[in-house]
Amino acid sequence: MPLPFHTNDNTIIVDNYDNALDIIEQKLYDGDYFTSTDSSMNIAYNRTIHRYQVYPSKDISIPINENPRSKENFNTIRLLDIPTSSDDFDRYIESQIELDKVNHNLSEEDYKIEQESELKKKLIDSIVYFQSLRKNGKECAYFEYDNGNSKIATTCINTLKQKYERHLNHEPMSIEEVQRLLLGQDIPIEIAKELAVIILRDCFSPAVAAIHL
């Protein structure tokens, strides 16, 4: 498995979404995040490099992929942002720990550091889990597809058309074959699975594509 790649601007590049979530969790465990008013920890997908990016931000109000004039952000879509300001994150964790002490009728002396650390990890796990439910590979696949206009999509579609549409008597193409083409273009496997379905559904007739949607 490829190791995460660290850039000079504190961005970590990884090849799948689960790895990105693991990095987010570890940084939250370690307190490695900004705590100013509008700060956050983020996961984005960059279709130029076909990889996920994990990075801290001091301003969650800046939109990504909502300003087509921005060359820097046009090929990036934000998938997850977890507010990490002191008010949003630290105070929530602290309040839940205090509540746990009250519920168990424990004093500061009785409440062990190990208990507090374990509860903090569980709280962070739950925050990341519920935030991450909103996004999946399908959104990245549509982003890569770009209504059939992206280089990845057109290359894959043209390759398949050359092979199959002129030879309809051959066996129909399979979704696995489309996935292999996409993987050969360095698309992450979870996105390749979704993108293959989109390409077959939108670009080929049932006579050509062996897929039932």
C-alpha positions as a printed Julia matrix, in Angstrom:
213×3 Matrix{Float64}:
   0.0     0.0     0.0
   1.45    3.4    -0.97
   2.45    5.58    1.96
   0.8     8.98    2.5
   2.61   11.78    0.7
   3.24   15.02    2.6
   3.37   18.29    0.65
   4.96   21.54    1.76
   1.61   23.12    2.69
   0.62   20.52    5.35
  -1.52   18.61    2.86
  -1.3    14.81    3.03
  -2.1    12.9    -0.17
  -3.5     9.36    0.08
  -4.96    6.87   -2.38
  -8.26    6.01   -0.69
 -10.92    7.57    1.49
 -10.51    5.19    4.43
  -6.84    6.15    4.75
  -7.84    9.81    4.7
 -10.31    9.21    7.54
  -7.63    7.4     9.57
  -5.31   10.38    9.21
  -8.07   12.81   10.23
  -8.79   10.74   13.34
  -5.13   10.51   14.33
  -4.64   14.26   13.96
  -7.71   14.9    16.11
  -6.46   12.41   18.73
  -3.09   14.17   18.81
  -4.5    17.7    18.92
  -2.76   18.46   15.62
  -5.26   20.99   14.23
  -6.01   24.71   14.15
  -8.32   26.06   16.87
  -9.14   29.53   15.55
 -12.75   30.56   14.96
 -13.28   29.18   11.43
 -10.73   26.38   11.43
 -11.35   22.79   10.32
  -9.81   19.49    9.28
 -10.7    18.57    5.72
 -10.72   15.81    3.15
 -10.9    16.74   -0.52
 -10.59   14.85   -3.8
  -8.33   16.18   -6.55
  -9.21   14.9   -10.02
  -5.94   16.19  -11.51
  -3.91   13.68   -9.5
  -6.84   11.28   -8.75
  -6.07   11.28   -5.06
  -7.55   12.3    -1.72
  -6.09   15.22    0.19
  -6.13   15.71    3.96
  -5.36   19.21    5.17
  -6.04   21.68    7.99
  -7.75   24.96    7.23
  -8.11   28.22    9.14
 -11.19   29.3     7.18
 -14.07   26.89    6.38
 -15.98   29.69    4.65
 -13.78   29.39    1.53
 -15.7    27.26   -0.99
 -14.0    24.57   -3.05
 -15.18   23.83   -6.59
 -17.86   26.51   -6.34
 -15.86   29.18   -8.19
 -15.04   28.05  -11.76
 -12.74   31.05  -12.16
 -10.44   29.69   -9.5
  -7.84   27.58  -11.3
  -6.44   26.39   -7.98
  -9.72   24.9    -6.75
 -11.52   24.0    -9.97
 -10.29   20.39   -9.94
 -10.85   19.88   -6.2
 -14.03   18.89   -4.41
 -14.32   19.02   -0.63
 -15.77   15.81    0.8
 -15.49   16.36    4.54
 -14.87   19.26    6.87
 -14.85   18.94   10.64
 -14.86   22.25   12.54
 -11.97   22.33   14.99
 -12.33   25.74   16.6
 -12.08   25.76   20.39
 -15.82   26.47   20.64
 -16.9    23.81   18.16
 -14.54   20.97   18.95
 -12.51   21.28   22.15
 -15.38   22.54   24.28
 -17.66   19.8    22.97
 -15.12   17.13   23.93
 -14.56   18.74   27.34
 -18.3    19.01   28.03
 -18.85   15.34   27.18
 -16.0    14.28   29.46
 -17.45   16.36   32.31
 -20.87   14.83   31.7
 -19.36   11.36   31.86
 -17.81   12.2    35.23
 -21.14   13.4    36.57
 -22.99   10.35   35.24
 -20.53    8.04   36.98
 -20.32   10.22   40.11
 -16.55   10.55   39.81
 -14.34   13.33   41.12
 -11.34   14.74   39.27
  -9.12   12.56   41.41
 -11.13    9.43   40.67
 -11.33   10.03   36.95
  -8.22    8.44   35.49
  -6.27    9.85   32.57
  -6.77    6.58   30.7
 -10.55    6.9    31.02
 -10.49   10.44   29.7
  -8.24    9.52   26.8
 -10.4     6.54   25.85
 -13.59    8.59   25.96
 -11.99   11.31   23.85
 -11.07    8.73   21.21
 -14.62    7.36   21.16
 -16.06   10.85   20.79
 -13.7    11.66   17.93
 -14.52    8.34   16.24
 -18.23    9.14   16.4
 -17.72   12.68   15.05
 -15.7    11.46   12.09
 -18.06    8.55   11.43
 -21.25   10.6    11.31
 -19.64   13.36    9.27
 -18.23   10.9     6.75
 -21.59    9.21    6.1
 -22.56   12.09    3.84
 -19.98   11.33    1.16
 -18.84    8.33   -0.85
 -17.11    7.21   -4.02
 -20.12    8.0    -6.19
 -19.7    11.74   -5.7
 -16.03   11.54   -6.66
 -16.95    9.39   -9.67
 -19.38   12.02  -10.99
 -16.72   14.65  -10.35
 -14.19   12.62  -12.38
 -16.8    12.0   -15.1
 -17.61   15.72  -15.52
 -20.69   14.96  -17.65
 -18.57   12.79  -19.92
 -16.21   15.64  -20.74
 -13.17   14.74  -18.64
 -10.05   13.29  -20.24
 -10.46   10.11  -18.19
 -14.06    9.63  -19.35
 -13.46   10.41  -23.03
 -10.39    8.18  -23.21
 -12.23    5.26  -21.63
 -15.38    5.75  -23.74
 -13.46    6.05  -27.01
 -11.4     2.94  -26.24
 -14.52    0.92  -25.52
 -16.39    2.21  -28.58
 -13.52    1.28  -30.86
 -13.49   -2.23  -29.46
 -17.2    -3.01  -29.2
 -19.53   -0.83  -31.24
 -18.06   -2.04  -34.51
 -18.29   -5.68  -33.41
 -21.73   -6.17  -31.87
 -21.55   -9.92  -32.43
 -18.81  -10.23  -29.83
 -19.51  -10.79  -26.18
 -20.85   -7.69  -24.44
 -18.41   -5.66  -22.4
 -18.37   -6.24  -18.67
 -18.19   -3.74  -15.86
 -14.94   -5.41  -14.75
 -13.34   -4.53  -18.08
 -14.31   -0.88  -17.71
 -12.92   -0.87  -14.18
  -9.62   -2.28  -15.44
  -9.36    0.53  -17.98
  -9.97    3.11  -15.28
  -7.52    1.5   -12.87
  -4.98    1.67  -15.66
  -5.53    5.44  -15.64
  -4.64    5.48  -11.91
  -8.22    5.99  -10.66
  -8.69    4.73   -7.04
 -10.54    1.43   -7.02
 -13.62    2.62   -5.07
 -14.09    5.45   -7.58
 -13.36    3.21  -10.57
 -16.23    0.93   -9.53
 -18.74    3.8    -9.46
 -17.35    5.49  -12.57
 -17.57    2.27  -14.58
 -21.3     2.06  -13.82
 -21.82    5.69  -14.87
 -19.95    5.22  -18.16
 -21.8     2.03  -19.1
 -25.18    3.49  -18.17
 -24.76    6.84  -19.92
 -22.74    5.93  -22.98
 -23.62    2.43  -24.14
 -26.77    0.58  -25.08
 -27.88   -2.58  -23.24
 -26.91   -4.54  -26.35
 -23.3    -3.54  -25.82
 -23.05   -3.39  -22.04
 -23.55   -6.47  -19.9
 -24.95   -4.59  -16.93
 -28.37   -4.25  -15.39
 -28.95   -1.01  -13.46
